């Protein structure tokens, strides 16, 4: 996807100090760097339609070894110094410890809550400017951690960008039962599994209509 212009007032990503260990004893961590190799950039831009200019501050290249073979995957840092891992294809993993990821914590409320970081990166790619406090769950299993984090900050209102499945609906109800005022944003992409799928379909449809000209997208 053609990179959108990033204005000077676009919020900068917060980086978390690395304290991660391999979640799987079979993985040997080799290193973490700021440089994403071309095949991972292609995966993000071509398969996920992510704007690298917006996403790059949040992403790292994680290199590890399994049985003598070296792998390079995308790493997205969490609050405890661990990483969510994604590779081209269907690979998904975690570099422990697992935790939530706040982003732009000085932004406005309501807080935008995302189930996974690809949905968050899709949100960044769709917006000309992000001025909202954002929170990436990194798994619906982290819902209680999210609730504690939000309560500590005395946040009462959310915009939930969760998946259109049973787990997403249960998580939405958990936030509501916990007393939050929740706007369910998944109704805007109800025909898609998640926000990233909606974003990919939208970008590809606009590309077919407009050719390869630069595309500016606004959120739902």
C-alpha positions in Angstrom: 0.0 0.0 0.0 1.3 3.4 -0.8 2.3 5.2 2.4 0.2 8.0 3.5 1.7 11.3 4.6 2.4 11.4 8.3 2.0 14.8 9.8 4.4 16.1 12.5 1.6 15.9 15.1 1.0 12.2 14.5 1.7 10.5 17.9 5.0 8.7 18.3 5.0 5.1 19.5 6.2 4.2 22.9 8.9 1.6 23.1 9.0 -0.9 25.9 12.3 -2.2 27.4 13.0 -5.8 26.2 12.8 -8.3 29.0 11.4 -11.2 27.0 12.3 -14.9 27.1 11.2 -17.6 24.7 7.8 -18.9 25.5 8.6 -22.3 23.9 11.6 -24.1 25.2 12.4 -25.2 21.7 13.0 -21.6 20.5 16.4 -19.9 21.0 16.2 -16.2 20.8 19.0 -14.8 18.6 18.2 -11.1 18.5 15.7 -8.2 18.1 16.2 -5.4 15.7 14.4 -2.3 14.3 14.9 -3.4 10.7 12.2 -5.4 9.1 13.5 -7.6 6.2 11.8 -7.2 2.8 9.7 -10.4 3.0 8.1 -9.2 6.3 7.5 -5.7 4.8 5.9 -7.4 1.8 3.7 -9.5 4.1 2.5 -6.4 5.9 1.9 -4.2 2.8 0.6 -6.8 0.3 -1.3 -9.3 2.4 -2.4 -7.1 5.3 -2.5 -3.7 3.5 -0.7 -2.1 6.4 0.9 1.4 6.0 4.5 0.9 7.0 5.1 4.5 7.6 2.5 4.4 10.4 3.2 0.9 11.7 7.0 0.8 11.7 7.6 2.5 15.1 5.6 -0.3 16.7 7.3 -3.2 15.0 10.5 -5.1 15.5 12.2 -8.0 13.7 12.6 -11.0 16.1 15.1 -13.7 15.0 15.1 -17.1 16.7 16.4 -20.6 16.1 14.6 -23.9 16.2 16.5 -27.2 15.6 19.3 -25.3 13.8 17.0 -23.3 11.5 16.8 -19.5 11.8 13.5 -17.7 11.5 12.6 -14.0 11.2 9.2 -12.8 12.3 7.4 -9.6 13.1 7.5 -8.6 16.8 5.0 -6.3 18.6 6.0 -5.3 22.1 3.8 -5.5 25.1 3.8 -3.7 28.5 6.0 -6.3 30.2 8.7 -6.4 27.5 7.4 -9.5 25.7 6.4 -9.7 22.1 3.5 -10.9 20.0 5.0 -12.7 16.9 3.6 -12.9 13.4 5.2 -14.4 10.3 4.1 -14.6 6.7 1.4 -17.2 6.3 -0.4 -18.5 9.4 2.4 -18.3 12.0 1.4 -16.8 15.3 3.4 -16.9 18.6 4.5 -15.1 21.7 7.8 -14.2 23.2 7.0 -14.3 26.9 5.9 -12.6 29.1 2.5 -12.0 27.5 0.7 -8.8 28.3 -1.4 -5.9 26.9 0.0 -3.0 24.9 -1.1 0.6 25.6 -0.5 3.1 22.8 -0.9 6.9 22.7 -1.9 6.9 26.5 -2.1 10.7 26.4 -4.8 10.6 23.8 -8.5 11.3 24.1 -11.2 9.1 25.5 -13.0 6.9 24.9 -10.2 4.4 24.7 -10.1 2.3 21.5 -9.6 -1.4 22.4 -8.3 -3.9 19.8 -8.1 -7.7 20.1 -4.9 -8.0 18.1 -2.1 -5.8 16.8 -3.0 -6.3 13.1 -6.3 -4.7 13.9 -4.5 -1.8 15.6 -2.2 -1.4 12.7 -5.2 -1.4 10.3 -6.7 1.4 12.4 -3.5 3.4 12.1 -3.5 2.8 8.3 -7.1 4.0 8.0 -6.7 7.2 9.9 -5.2 10.5 8.8 -4.5 11.2 12.5 -4.9 9.2 15.7 -5.7 11.3 18.8 -7.3 8.5 20.8 -5.8 6.5 23.7 -5.5 2.9 22.3 -5.2 -0.5 24.0 -4.2 -3.7 22.3 -5.3 -6.8 24.2 -3.0 -9.2 22.4 -5.5 -12.0 23.3 -9.0 -12.1 24.7 -7.5 -14.0 27.6 -6.0 -10.6 28.7 -9.5 -9.1 29.3 -9.0 -9.0 33.1 -5.6 -7.2 32.7 -7.3 -4.7 30.4 -10.0 -4.1 32.9 -7.5 -3.5 35.7 -5.4 -1.2 33.5 -8.5 0.9 32.6 -9.8 1.1 36.1 -6.4 2.3 37.4 -6.7 5.2 34.9 -10.4 5.7 35.9 -11.5 5.2 32.3 -15.2 4.4 31.9 -15.8 4.5 28.1 -14.5 2.3 25.3 -14.8 1.8 21.6 -14.3 -2.0 21.1 -12.8 -3.2 17.8 -13.2 -6.9 18.5 -13.6 -10.0 16.3 -17.0 -11.0 15.0 -17.0 -14.4 16.7 -18.1 -16.0 20.0 -14.9 -15.0 21.8 -15.2 -11.4 20.7 -18.8 -11.2 21.8 -18.0 -12.8 25.2 -15.2 -10.2 25.7 -17.5 -7.4 24.7 -20.0 -8.6 27.3 -17.2 -8.9 29.9 -16.4 -5.2 29.5 -20.1 -4.3 29.7 -20.6 -6.4 32.8 -17.6 -4.7 34.4 -19.4 -1.4 34.2 -17.8 0.2 31.1 -19.8 2.2 28.6 -18.9 0.3 25.4 -19.5 1.3 21.8 -19.3 -1.9 19.7 -17.4 -1.0 16.6 -17.6 -4.5 15.1 -21.1 -3.7 13.8 -19.3 -1.6 11.1 -17.5 -4.7 9.8 -20.1 -7.3 10.6 -19.5 -9.2 7.3 -15.8 -9.6 8.1 -14.0 -11.7 10.7 -12.1 -8.6 12.1 -11.0 -5.1 11.4 -8.0 -6.1 9.3 -10.1 -8.3 7.0 -12.5 -5.3 6.5 -9.5 -3.0 5.9 -7.9 -5.4 3.3 -11.1 -5.8 1.4 -11.7 -2.1 1.4 -8.2 -1.2 0.2 -8.3 -3.9 -2.6 -11.7 -2.7 -3.8 -10.5 0.9 -3.9 -7.3 -0.1 -5.8 -9.4 -1.9 -8.4 -11.5 1.3 -8.8 -8.6 3.8 -8.7 -5.6 1.8 -10.0 -2.4 2.2 -8.0 -2.9 5.9 -7.2 -2.3 6.8 -3.5 -5.3 6.0 -1.3 -6.5 7.9 1.7 -8.9 6.0 4.0 -11.0 7.3 6.8 -12.3 5.0 9.5 -15.7 3.5 9.3 
